[in-house]
Amino acid sequence: MTQDNLILETNADGITTLTLNCAPVNALSSEVLENLAGVFETLAQDAACRALIIQSPFKVFSAGLDLNAAAALDTAGEERIARALTLTFRALYAFPKPTVCAVGGAAIAGGFFFPAACDARLATAKATIGLAEVKVGVNLPVGPLEIARAELPPAACRRLLLSGDPISAEEALSFGFFDQITETLDDDAMAKALSFAALPAAAFAATKADLRRPAIETIDRALAAGAHAPGATWFLPDSQDHMRAMISGRKNT
């Protein structure tokens, strides 16, 4: 099934593959994120889905926020995309079934949170990860921030967030972010999903919920306290200036 730049396929073993298909770099807009959140919520209740693989057919796995669109957002648009980032990746992080992310290219900024929110992360040697928000002039919405804190060692979290520089798959493997670097990404991702799917489903879901409860509860408390509510803008006063400067720099290279 193809739905709004997403391709969903479930095989006979109950492994659902979600292909991010927003050419050329899987840039994230509010619409794309909200659609993803709906897909995660639907699959969580779908008995035919026993495990989920997230992948991309492009050289860039996901470049994160669509800067061209974000640079023109009004306050309501800023609020909407911040909330969408938090709710979408919260939904993936709390997804009760096994998740595997197959990363064959750069997973940067918002794109980083697809592997970060998954249970297993496989990559090719060409993959990179990065949190480039500081270079774009924004900080992280509460959902992505808590996932980064939970899933990265403190030193790596500090370095990625404060420098904005990407790191290689090999380095990410060295501190446990990636579980495996492979030349047969699709086959190994499927094998991992099948291995997960063979586990008792209720025990897996309960264990995962226990493991991730502190971060999920922190996100939920922040949302209840008004994070990303109307009037609680995400962008900083000069964020869009930095976005436009980055866009201009890309055009000139």
C-alpha positions in Angstrom: 0.0 0.0 0.0 1.3 3.5 -0.9 0.1 6.4 1.2 1.3 9.9 1.1 5.0 9.2 0.3 5.0 6.1 2.5 5.0 2.5 1.2 3.7 -0.2 3.5 4.0 -3.9 2.8 3.3 -6.9 5.1 4.7 -10.3 4.2 3.4 -13.7 5.1 5.5 -13.8 8.2 3.9 -10.7 9.6 6.9 -8.4 9.0 5.7 -4.9 7.9 8.1 -2.9 5.9 7.6 0.9 5.9 9.6 2.6 3.2 10.0 6.4 3.5 9.5 7.6 0.0 9.6 11.4 0.0 12.2 12.0 -2.7 15.0 13.0 -2.8 16.0 13.1 0.9 12.9 12.2 3.0 12.5 15.8 4.2 10.0 16.0 7.1 7.0 18.3 7.0 4.1 18.5 9.4 2.0 16.5 7.0 4.5 13.7 6.6 5.0 13.4 10.3 1.3 13.4 11.1 0.8 10.7 8.5 3.6 8.7 10.1 2.1 9.0 13.5 -1.2 7.7 12.2 0.5 4.7 10.5 2.3 3.8 13.8 -1.0 4.0 15.7 -2.8 1.8 13.2 0.0 -0.8 13.0 0.2 -1.0 16.8 -3.4 -2.3 16.6 -3.0 -4.4 13.5 -2.7 -8.1 14.4 -1.2 -8.9 11.0 1.8 -6.8 11.9 4.2 -8.7 14.2 7.3 -6.5 13.6 8.2 -3.3 11.7 11.1 -2.5 9.5 11.7 1.2 8.6 13.9 1.8 5.5 14.6 4.3 2.7 15.4 3.7 -1.0 17.5 6.9 -1.2 21.2 7.8 -0.7 20.1 10.0 2.2 18.0 8.0 4.7 16.4 11.2 6.0 17.7 14.8 6.1 15.3 15.9 8.8 13.2 19.0 8.7 12.2 20.5 5.3 14.1 23.7 5.6 12.6 25.4 2.6 9.1 25.0 4.2 10.3 25.6 7.8 11.9 28.9 6.9 8.5 30.3 5.8 6.4 29.0 8.7 4.3 31.3 10.8 3.8 30.8 14.5 1.0 28.3 14.1 3.1 26.3 11.6 6.0 26.3 14.1 3.8 25.0 16.8 2.3 22.3 14.5 5.6 20.9 13.4 7.1 20.9 16.9 4.1 18.9 18.2 4.2 16.6 15.2 7.9 15.8 15.8 7.2 15.0 19.4 4.0 12.9 18.9 5.4 11.0 15.9 8.6 9.9 17.5 6.9 9.3 20.8 4.5 6.9 18.9 7.4 5.1 17.3 9.4 4.9 20.6 6.4 3.5 22.4 5.4 1.2 19.6 4.5 -2.1 21.3 5.9 -4.4 18.7 9.5 -4.9 17.5 11.0 -2.2 15.3 14.1 -2.4 13.1 15.7 0.5 11.3 17.8 -0.2 8.2 19.9 2.9 7.6 21.8 3.1 4.3 22.7 6.8 4.2 22.6 9.9 6.3 20.1 10.1 9.2 20.4 13.7 10.2 18.4 16.0 12.6 14.8 14.8 12.6 15.9 11.8 10.5 18.1 10.7 13.3 15.1 9.8 15.4 13.9 7.0 13.1 16.8 4.7 14.2 17.0 6.3 17.6 13.4 5.3 18.4 13.8 1.7 17.0 14.7 -1.4 18.9 17.4 -2.6 16.5 19.5 -0.4 14.2 21.4 -1.7 11.3 23.5 0.4 8.9 25.8 0.2 5.9 29.3 1.6 6.1 28.1 4.7 4.2 25.5 5.6 6.9 26.0 8.6 9.1 24.1 10.1 12.0 23.9 13.6 13.3 21.9 16.2 15.2 22.3 19.3 13.2 19.6 21.4 14.9 22.1 23.8 16.5 23.5 24.7 13.1 20.0 25.4 11.8 19.3 27.7 14.8 16.8 25.5 16.7 16.9 23.3 19.8 15.1 20.0 20.1 11.4 19.6 20.8 10.7 17.7 24.0 10.0 14.3 22.4 13.2 14.0 20.3 15.2 15.5 23.2 14.1 12.8 25.7 14.7 10.0 23.1 18.2 11.4 22.5 18.9 11.5 26.2 17.7 7.9 26.7 19.4 6.4 23.7 22.8 8.0 23.5 25.6 7.8 26.0 26.0 11.2 27.7 29.3 12.1 25.9 27.9 11.2 22.5 24.7 13.1 23.3 26.7 16.2 24.3 28.9 16.0 21.2 26.1 15.5 18.7 23.8 18.1 20.1 26.3 20.9 20.8 28.5 20.5 17.7 25.9 19.6 15.1 28.5 17.6 13.3 27.7 14.1 11.8 29.6 11.0 12.7 30.2 7.8 10.8 28.4 4.5 11.1 31.6 2.9 12.4 31.9 5.4 15.3 28.2 5.1 16.1 28.7 1.3 16.2 31.6 1.8 18.7 29.3 3.3 21.3 26.4 1.1 20.7 24.0 3.3 18.7 24.2 0.9 15.7 24.0 -2.8 16.4 25.5 -3.9 13.1 27.2 -2.6 10.0 26.4 -4.8 7.0 26.7 -5.1 3.3 23.4 -7.0 3.1 21.2 -4.5 4.8 17.8 -5.6 3.6 18.4 -9.3 4.3 19.9 -8.7 7.8 17.1 -6.3 8.7 14.5 -8.9 7.7 16.4 -11.6 9.7 16.5 -9.4 12.8 12.7 -8.6 12.4 11.9 -12.3 12.1 14.0 -13.1 15.2 12.2 -10.4 17.2 8.8 -11.6 15.9 9.5 -15.1 17.2 9.6 -13.8 20.8 6.5 -13.9 23.0 4.7 -10.8 21.9 3.2 -9.9 25.3 6.5 -10.3 27.1 8.3 -8.2 24.5 5.7 -5.4 24.7 5.8 -5.3 28.5 9.6 -5.4 28.7 9.8 -2.6 26.1 7.2 -0.5 27.9 9.1 -0.9 31.2 12.4 0.0 29.6 11.1 3.2 28.0 8.7 4.3 30.6 10.9 7.0 32.2 11.4 8.8 28.9 7.8 8.4 27.8 6.5 9.7 31.1 8.8 12.7 30.9 7.5 13.5 27.4 3.9 13.1 28.6 4.4 15.4 31.6 5.9 18.1 29.4 3.0 17.9 27.0 0.5 18.0 29.8 2.4 21.1 31.2 1.9 22.9 27.9 4.9 22.0 25.7 4.0 22.6 22.1 0.6 24.0 23.0 -0.6 27.1 21.1 1.6 30.0 22.0 4.5 27.8 23.1 6.6 28.3 20.0 9.5 26.1 19.2 11.7 28.3 17.0 14.1 30.9 18.5 13.9 34.5 17.4 16.6 34.0 14.7 15.9 30.4 13.7 14.4 31.2 10.3 17.3 33.5 9.4 19.7 30.6 10.1 17.6 28.3 8.0 17.6 30.7 5.1 21.3 31.1 5.4 21.8 27.4 5.3 19.5 27.0 2.3 21.5 29.8 0.5 24.8 28.1 1.3 23.6 24.8 -0.1 22.5 26.5 -3.4 26.0 28.1 -3.7 27.9 24.9 -3.3 
